[in-house]
Amino acid sequence: MTTLPLAQLAADAPPALPHTGSQGQLLLAALLGIGVIVLLITRLKLHPFLALTLGSMVLAAVAGAPFDKLTSSFATGFGATVTSVGLLIGLGAMLGKLLADSGGANVIADTVLARSGGRKLPWAMALIAAVLGLPLFFEVGVVLLIPIVLLVARRGNIPVLRVGIPALAGLSVLHGLIPPHPGPLVAVDALHADLGVTLALGLLVAVPTLIVAGPLFARLAERWVGHLDIPERTLPVEAERPERAPSFGAVLGTILLPVVLMLLKALVDVVVDDPKDAVQRAFDFVGSPTVALLIAVLVAMVTLGRGAGFTKARISATVERSLAPIAGIVFIVGAGGGFKQTLVDAGVGNAVSSWADKLHLPVLLLGWLIAVLIRLATGSATVATITAAGIVAPLAAGMSSSHTALLVLAVGSGSLFFSHVNDAGFWLVKEYFGMSVGQTVKSWSVMETVISVTAILIILPLSLVL
């Protein structure tokens, strides 16, 4: 089973925190640690990085760790997570920035919409969002895609939620379930899942989930919310598009390249199943997440950058500008890894495992429920994924690669449950669509819940046949 090596070493290292406390004390430590994180994020509006750091210290202290060891596990987990996941987030940001600045996102949108109309439009918007959602972070996807959605709704005189909900669903499903988005990547790392298998099963779960939560739910949301007036301030500024744009084929091929490479690696691993075989070793190299994304970025510099008429200097500047906005994401993800490692080293995971055995809860359902509770409390899908994955990590030991991948997806789907007022995405969607809080709850919040519930209802039966 392929894993991210440094994170594996960190997880396999001897515990940095001596944990002699009872299971009750360890579970109390976990609850208090999570409670501190929730309080700091929701009430005191502290940055999640600081909240996760302080929550880790509280957890270690309550678990009985000596004061001189309070930060040792956190530092180990932080370093291992940033090393393994930070590279992927950075490369993904570069690819997304090249896609945005070159006009590639508009090329995809314009091409698909030109061939769709009437009843096909909601399905077209779901497809566009799913394709663009592969390399783009959720917030970037919203900023790029929603103005196009609003413009299409105005030009076609179509209720905005009929095309808006499928677009939001496409972005959200990819954000919660599919690497290389930060949450799924960290869950793959924490649970030692095979990235290729997770990606393949993630796509298998994502497609029907998107259909239910996108075009199908859009009709219901449209009736619940009623007519919306499209805010003028959110319509796109056409002048911002570059004079020249890359071709549709070049854009689509570049976006899908890393996904294809990782899926091919997983397929060759299954078919050949010989680590010494030259073909398998070659695909193991090019299909590893870091190399696959690196190849895609290098290709994008030509197909997207040069395809849009950018000079070498402008391509370099675009890549450079992509890194600054993700610094906060990298630190949050790293702190989540530190919190996860503190949970593991303190023995909380083993205590949860024992508790789950007594309740006879399926591991997949337990991971989903934990992620749901943390999502409701903190509003952050990434924090929910990271924390839940750390808690259930010991339960993944001995699981098959397919079941470990399904556990990653169960945690990811739980992290999307019912976005509300403590989630930045809630307010982003509210402002773009010009909705009231109540209208946003009826549309966006319920849509997120539909995604979460539909995904776990697909994942649980899959676990019985794989």
C-alpha positions as CSV (number, residue, x, y, z in Angstrom):
1,M,0.0,0.0,0.0
2,T,1.5,3.3,-1.1
3,T,1.6,6.0,1.5
4,L,3.3,9.4,2.1
5,P,6.7,8.4,3.6
6,L,7.5,11.1,6.1
7,A,4.1,11.1,7.6
8,Q,4.3,7.3,7.8
9,L,7.6,7.6,9.7
10,A,6.0,10.1,12.1
11,A,3.0,7.9,12.7
12,D,5.2,4.8,13.3
13,A,7.6,6.5,15.6
14,P,7.5,5.7,19.3
15,P,5.0,7.8,21.2
16,A,6.5,11.2,22.2
17,L,3.9,11.5,25.1
18,P,3.8,9.0,27.9
19,H,0.1,8.1,28.3
20,T,-0.7,6.2,31.4
21,G,-4.1,7.7,32.0
22,S,-7.3,5.7,31.9
23,Q,-9.5,5.5,28.8
24,G,-11.9,7.9,30.5
25,Q,-9.1,10.4,31.0
26,L,-7.9,10.1,27.4
27,L,-11.4,10.6,26.0
28,L,-11.9,13.6,28.3
29,A,-8.6,15.0,27.1
30,A,-9.8,14.6,23.5
31,L,-13.1,16.3,24.2
32,L,-11.5,19.2,26.0
33,G,-8.9,19.6,23.3
34,I,-11.6,19.7,20.6
35,G,-13.8,21.9,22.8
36,V,-11.0,24.5,23.2
37,I,-10.5,24.5,19.4
38,V,-14.2,25.0,18.8
39,L,-14.4,27.8,21.4
40,L,-11.4,29.6,20.1
41,I,-12.6,29.5,16.5
42,T,-16.3,30.2,17.0
43,R,-16.4,32.5,20.0
44,L,-13.0,34.3,20.1
45,K,-12.6,34.2,16.3
46,L,-9.0,33.0,16.7
47,H,-7.2,31.8,13.6
48,P,-7.5,28.0,13.2
49,F,-3.7,27.6,13.3
50,L,-3.5,29.1,16.7
51,A,-6.7,27.3,17.9
52,L,-5.3,23.9,16.8
53,T,-2.0,24.6,18.5
54,L,-3.5,25.6,21.8
55,G,-6.0,22.7,21.6
56,S,-3.2,20.3,21.1
57,M,-1.5,21.6,24.3
58,V,-4.7,21.3,26.3
59,L,-5.2,17.7,25.1
60,A,-1.6,16.7,26.0
61,A,-1.8,18.4,29.4
62,V,-5.1,16.7,30.3
63,A,-3.8,13.4,29.1
64,G,-1.0,13.6,31.6
65,A,2.0,14.6,29.5
66,P,4.9,16.3,31.2
67,F,5.0,20.1,30.5
68,D,8.4,19.8,28.7
69,K,6.7,17.3,26.3
70,L,3.5,19.3,25.5
71,T,4.7,20.5,22.1
72,S,6.9,17.6,21.0
73,S,4.1,15.5,19.3
74,F,2.6,18.6,17.8
75,A,5.9,19.7,16.2
76,T,6.5,16.2,14.8
77,G,3.0,16.0,13.3
78,F,3.2,19.5,12.0
79,G,6.5,18.9,10.2
80,A,5.5,15.6,8.7
81,T,2.2,16.9,7.4
82,V,3.6,20.1,5.9
83,T,6.4,18.1,4.3
84,S,4.1,15.5,2.7
85,V,1.0,17.6,2.0
86,G,2.4,21.2,1.7
87,L,4.1,20.4,-1.6
88,L,0.9,19.1,-3.1
89,I,-1.1,22.1,-1.9
90,G,1.5,24.4,-3.4
91,L,1.6,22.6,-6.8
92,G,-2.2,22.6,-6.9
93,A,-2.3,26.3,-6.2
94,M,0.1,26.9,-9.1
95,L,-2.0,24.8,-11.5
96,G,-5.2,26.6,-10.3
97,K,-3.6,30.1,-10.8
98,L,-2.4,29.3,-14.3
99,L,-5.9,28.0,-15.1
100,A,-7.5,31.2,-13.7
101,D,-5.2,33.8,-15.2
102,S,-4.9,32.2,-18.6
103,G,-8.7,32.3,-19.1
104,G,-8.8,28.5,-19.1
105,A,-11.7,28.4,-16.7
106,N,-13.8,30.6,-19.0
107,V,-12.8,28.5,-21.9
108,I,-14.3,25.4,-20.2
109,A,-17.4,27.3,-19.2
110,D,-18.0,28.9,-22.5
111,T,-17.5,25.7,-24.5
112,V,-19.8,23.6,-22.4
113,L,-22.5,26.2,-22.1
114,A,-22.4,26.9,-25.9
115,R,-23.5,23.3,-26.4
116,S,-26.1,23.3,-23.7
117,G,-29.4,25.0,-23.2
118,G,-32.7,24.8,-21.4
119,R,-33.0,21.6,-19.3
120,K,-29.3,20.7,-20.0
121,L,-27.9,23.9,-18.3
122,P,-28.0,22.6,-14.7
123,W,-26.2,19.4,-15.8
124,A,-23.7,21.5,-17.8
125,M,-23.0,23.7,-14.8
126,A,-22.5,20.6,-12.6
127,L,-20.0,19.2,-15.2
128,I,-18.1,22.5,-15.4
129,A,-17.8,22.8,-11.7
130,A,-16.6,19.2,-11.3
131,V,-13.9,19.7,-14.0
132,L,-12.8,23.1,-12.6
133,G,-13.0,21.7,-9.0
134,L,-10.3,19.2,-9.6
135,P,-7.3,21.7,-9.4
136,L,-9.0,24.6,-7.7
137,F,-9.6,25.2,-4.0
138,F,-13.3,25.7,-3.2
139,E,-13.1,29.4,-2.5
140,V,-11.1,30.0,-5.7
141,G,-13.7,28.0,-7.6
142,V,-16.5,30.0,-6.2
143,V,-14.9,33.3,-7.2
144,L,-14.2,32.1,-10.7
145,L,-17.4,30.2,-11.4
146,I,-20.3,31.8,-9.6
147,P,-20.1,35.1,-11.6
148,I,-20.3,33.0,-14.8
149,V,-23.3,31.2,-13.3
150,L,-25.0,34.5,-12.5
151,L,-24.3,35.8,-16.0
152,V,-25.7,32.6,-17.6
153,A,-28.9,32.9,-15.5
154,R,-29.4,36.5,-16.5
155,R,-28.8,35.9,-20.2
156,G,-31.0,32.8,-20.3
157,N,-33.7,34.3,-18.0
158,I,-33.3,31.2,-15.8
159,P,-33.8,31.0,-12.0
160,V,-30.4,31.5,-10.6
161,L,-30.5,28.5,-8.2
162,R,-31.4,26.1,-11.0
163,V,-27.8,26.6,-12.3
164,G,-26.2,27.8,-9.1
165,I,-26.8,24.8,-6.9
166,P,-25.3,22.3,-9.4
167,A,-22.2,24.5,-9.7
168,L,-21.8,24.8,-5.9
169,A,-22.4,21.1,-5.5
170,G,-19.7,20.3,-8.1
171,L,-17.2,22.4,-6.3
172,S,-18.1,21.1,-2.8
173,V,-18.2,17.4,-3.7
174,L,-14.7,17.7,-5.2
175,H,-13.4,19.7,-2.2
176,G,-14.6,17.2,0.3
177,L,-13.9,13.9,-1.4
178,I,-11.2,14.2,-4.1
179,P,-7.4,14.7,-3.7
180,P,-5.4,17.0,-4.2
181,H,-7.7,19.1,-2.0
182,P,-6.2,19.7,1.4
183,G,-8.8,17.8,3.5
184,P,-8.7,14.5,1.5
185,L,-4.9,14.7,1.2
186,V,-4.5,14.9,5.0
187,A,-7.0,12.1,5.6
188,V,-5.1,9.9,3.1
189,D,-1.9,10.7,4.9
190,A,-3.3,10.2,8.4
191,L,-5.0,6.9,7.6
192,H,-2.2,5.6,5.4
193,A,-4.6,5.1,2.5
194,D,-3.5,4.5,-1.1
195,L,-4.0,7.8,-3.0
196,G,-4.8,6.1,-6.3
197,V,-7.5,3.9,-4.8
198,T,-8.9,6.8,-2.9
199,L,-9.1,8.9,-6.0
200,A,-10.8,6.2,-8.0
201,L,-13.3,5.4,-5.3
202,G,-13.8,9.1,-4.7
203,L,-14.8,9.7,-8.3
204,L,-17.1,6.7,-8.1
205,V,-18.9,8.2,-5.0
206,A,-18.7,11.8,-6.3
207,V,-20.6,11.3,-9.5
208,P,-24.0,10.0,-8.1
209,T,-23.6,12.3,-5.1
210,L,-23.2,15.3,-7.5
211,I,-26.3,14.2,-9.5
212,V,-28.5,14.1,-6.4
213,A,-27.2,17.2,-4.6
214,G,-26.8,19.2,-7.9
215,P,-29.3,19.1,-10.7
216,L,-32.0,17.1,-8.8
217,F,-31.9,19.1,-5.5
218,A,-31.7,22.4,-7.5
219,R,-35.3,22.1,-8.5
220,L,-36.4,21.7,-4.8
221,A,-34.1,24.5,-3.6
222,E,-35.5,26.8,-6.3
223,R,-39.1,26.3,-5.0
224,W,-38.0,26.7,-1.4
225,V,-36.1,29.9,-1.9
226,G,-38.2,31.6,-4.6
227,H,-37.1,34.3,-7.0
228,L,-33.7,35.9,-6.5
229,D,-32.5,39.2,-8.0
230,I,-29.0,38.8,-9.2
231,P,-26.7,41.3,-7.5
232,E,-25.0,43.6,-10.0
233,R,-21.8,43.7,-8.0
234,T,-21.2,40.0,-8.5
235,L,-21.5,39.9,-12.2
236,P,-18.2,39.2,-14.0
237,V,-16.1,41.9,-15.5
238,E,-15.5,40.8,-19.1
239,A,-12.4,43.1,-19.5
240,E,-10.5,40.9,-17.1
241,R,-10.3,38.1,-19.6
242,P,-7.0,37.8,-21.5
243,E,-7.0,38.8,-25.1
244,R,-6.0,35.2,-26.2
245,A,-7.1,32.0,-24.5
246,P,-5.8,28.4,-24.7
247,S,-7.9,25.9,-26.6
248,F,-10.6,23.8,-24.9
249,G,-8.7,20.5,-25.5
250,A,-5.5,22.0,-24.0
251,V,-7.3,23.2,-20.9
252,L,-9.2,20.0,-20.3
253,G,-6.2,17.8,-21.0
254,T,-4.0,19.8,-18.6
255,I,-6.6,19.7,-15.8
256,L,-7.2,15.9,-16.1
257,L,-3.5,15.0,-16.6
258,P,-2.6,14.5,-12.9
259,V,-5.8,12.6,-12.2
260,V,-5.1,10.3,-15.2
261,L,-1.5,9.7,-14.1
262,M,-2.6,8.8,-10.5
263,L,-5.3,6.5,-11.8
264,L,-2.9,4.8,-14.2
265,K,-0.5,4.2,-11.3
266,A,-3.3,2.5,-9.3
267,L,-4.4,0.4,-12.3
268,V,-0.8,-0.7,-13.1
269,D,-0.2,-1.6,-9.4
270,V,-3.3,-3.9,-9.5
271,V,-2.6,-5.5,-12.9
272,V,1.2,-5.9,-12.7
273,D,1.6,-6.3,-8.9
274,D,5.4,-6.7,-9.1
275,P,7.4,-3.9,-7.3
276,K,10.5,-5.0,-9.3
277,D,8.8,-4.6,-12.7
278,A,10.2,-1.7,-14.7
279,V,6.8,-0.6,-16.0
280,Q,5.2,-0.6,-12.5
281,R,8.2,1.3,-11.1
282,A,7.9,3.9,-13.9
283,F,4.2,4.4,-13.2
284,D,4.8,4.5,-9.5
285,F,7.1,7.4,-10.1
286,V,5.0,9.5,-12.6
287,G,1.8,8.6,-10.8
288,S,2.9,9.7,-7.4
289,P,0.9,12.8,-6.3
290,T,3.9,15.1,-6.2
291,V,5.4,14.1,-9.5
292,A,1.9,14.0,-11.2
293,L,1.1,17.5,-10.1
294,L,4.6,18.8,-10.9
295,I,4.2,17.4,-14.5
296,A,0.8,19.0,-14.8
297,V,2.2,22.4,-13.6
298,L,5.1,22.2,-16.1
299,V,2.7,21.3,-18.9
300,A,0.2,24.1,-17.8
301,M,3.0,26.6,-18.2
302,V,3.1,25.8,-21.9
303,T,-0.5,24.8,-22.7
304,L,-2.2,27.5,-20.5
305,G,0.5,30.1,-20.1
306,R,1.9,30.2,-23.6
307,G,-1.5,29.3,-24.9
308,A,-2.8,32.6,-23.5
309,G,0.1,34.5,-25.0
310,F,1.9,35.0,-21.7
311,T,5.6,35.8,-21.8
312,K,8.0,33.7,-19.7
313,A,8.2,36.5,-17.2
314,R,4.4,36.7,-16.8
315,I,4.2,32.9,-16.4
316,S,6.8,33.1,-13.7
317,A,5.0,35.9,-12.0
318,T,1.7,34.0,-12.1
319,V,3.3,31.0,-10.5
320,E,4.9,33.2,-7.8
321,R,1.6,34.9,-7.0
322,S,-0.1,31.6,-6.5
323,L,1.8,30.7,-3.3
324,A,1.1,33.7,-1.1
325,P,-2.7,33.1,-0.7
326,I,-2.1,29.4,0.4
327,A,0.2,30.2,3.3
328,G,-2.7,30.2,5.7
329,I,-4.1,26.9,4.4
330,V,-0.7,25.2,4.7
331,F,-0.3,26.4,8.3
332,I,-3.9,25.2,9.2
333,V,-3.3,21.8,7.6
334,G,0.1,21.5,9.4
335,A,-1.5,22.4,12.7
336,G,-4.2,19.8,12.0
337,G,-1.4,17.3,11.5
338,G,0.1,18.3,14.8
339,F,-3.2,17.9,16.6
340,K,-3.7,14.5,14.9
341,Q,-0.2,13.3,16.1
342,T,-0.9,14.5,19.6
343,L,-4.1,12.5,19.6
344,V,-2.2,9.4,18.4
345,D,0.7,9.8,20.8
346,A,-1.5,10.4,23.8
347,G,-3.3,7.2,23.1
348,V,-6.7,8.8,22.3
349,G,-7.1,6.8,19.1
350,N,-6.7,3.5,20.9
351,A,-9.3,4.7,23.6
352,V,-11.7,5.6,20.8
353,S,-11.1,2.2,19.2
354,S,-12.0,0.5,22.4
355,W,-15.1,2.7,22.9
356,A,-16.2,2.0,19.3
357,D,-15.9,-1.8,19.9
358,K,-18.2,-1.5,22.9
359,L,-20.8,0.4,20.9
360,H,-20.5,-1.9,17.9
361,L,-20.4,1.1,15.5
362,P,-19.1,0.5,12.0
363,V,-15.8,2.3,11.6
364,L,-17.0,4.1,8.5
365,L,-20.1,5.4,10.2
366,L,-18.0,6.4,13.3
367,G,-15.6,8.4,11.1
368,W,-18.5,10.2,9.4
369,L,-20.2,11.0,12.7
370,I,-17.1,12.4,14.3
371,A,-16.5,14.6,11.2
372,V,-20.1,15.8,11.3
373,L,-19.9,16.9,14.9
374,I,-16.6,18.8,14.4
375,R,-18.0,20.4,11.2
376,L,-21.1,21.6,13.0
377,A,-19.0,23.0,15.8
378,T,-16.1,24.7,13.9
379,G,-17.6,25.3,10.5
380,S,-14.4,24.2,8.9
381,A,-14.5,21.1,6.6
382,T,-10.7,20.9,6.7
383,V,-10.5,21.0,10.5
384,A,-13.3,18.4,10.7
385,T,-11.5,16.1,8.2
386,I,-8.1,16.4,9.9
387,T,-9.4,15.9,13.5
388,A,-11.7,13.0,12.6
389,A,-9.0,11.3,10.6
390,G,-6.6,11.5,13.6
391,I,-9.2,10.1,16.0
392,V,-10.1,7.1,13.8
393,A,-6.6,6.4,12.5
394,P,-5.9,3.4,14.8
395,L,-9.1,1.8,13.6
396,A,-7.7,1.8,10.0
397,A,-4.9,-0.6,11.0
398,G,-5.3,-3.9,9.2
399,M,-8.0,-2.6,6.9
400,S,-7.7,-3.4,3.2
401,S,-6.6,-0.6,0.8
402,S,-10.2,-0.2,-0.5
403,H,-11.8,0.0,3.0
404,T,-9.1,2.5,4.1
405,A,-9.9,4.6,1.1
406,L,-13.6,4.4,1.9
407,L,-12.8,5.6,5.5
408,V,-11.1,8.6,4.0
409,L,-14.2,9.3,1.9
410,A,-16.5,8.7,4.9
411,V,-14.6,11.3,7.0
412,G,-14.6,13.7,4.0
413,S,-18.3,13.4,3.4
414,G,-19.0,14.0,7.1
415,S,-16.9,17.2,7.0
416,L,-19.4,18.7,4.5
417,F,-22.5,18.3,6.7
418,F,-24.7,21.4,7.1
419,S,-22.6,24.4,6.5
420,H,-24.0,27.3,8.6
421,V,-23.1,30.7,10.0
422,N,-19.7,29.7,11.4
423,D,-18.5,28.7,8.0
424,A,-16.8,31.3,5.7
425,G,-18.3,29.4,2.7
426,F,-21.8,30.1,4.0
427,W,-21.2,33.9,3.8
428,L,-19.4,33.7,0.5
429,V,-22.3,32.0,-1.1
430,K,-24.8,34.3,0.6
431,E,-23.2,37.4,-0.7
432,Y,-22.6,36.2,-4.2
433,F,-26.2,35.2,-4.7
434,G,-27.7,38.1,-2.7
435,M,-29.6,35.8,-0.4
436,S,-30.8,36.3,3.2
437,V,-29.5,34.0,5.9
438,G,-32.7,32.0,5.8
439,Q,-32.5,31.6,2.0
440,T,-28.9,30.5,2.3
441,V,-29.8,27.9,4.9
442,K,-32.6,26.5,2.7
443,S,-30.4,26.3,-0.4
444,W,-26.6,26.1,0.4
445,S,-26.8,24.5,3.9
446,V,-29.3,21.9,2.9
447,M,-27.3,21.1,-0.3
448,E,-24.2,20.5,1.8
449,T,-26.2,18.1,4.0
450,V,-27.6,16.3,1.0
451,I,-24.0,15.8,-0.3
452,S,-22.9,14.5,3.1
453,V,-25.8,12.0,3.6
454,T,-25.9,10.8,0.0
455,A,-22.1,10.1,0.0
456,I,-22.2,8.1,3.2
457,L,-25.3,6.2,1.9
458,I,-23.2,5.2,-1.1
459,I,-20.0,4.5,0.8
460,L,-21.6,2.1,3.3
461,P,-23.0,-0.4,0.7
462,L,-19.7,-0.1,-1.2
463,S,-17.9,-1.4,1.8
464,L,-19.9,-4.6,1.7
465,V,-18.9,-5.5,-1.8
466,L,-15.3,-4.3,-2.0
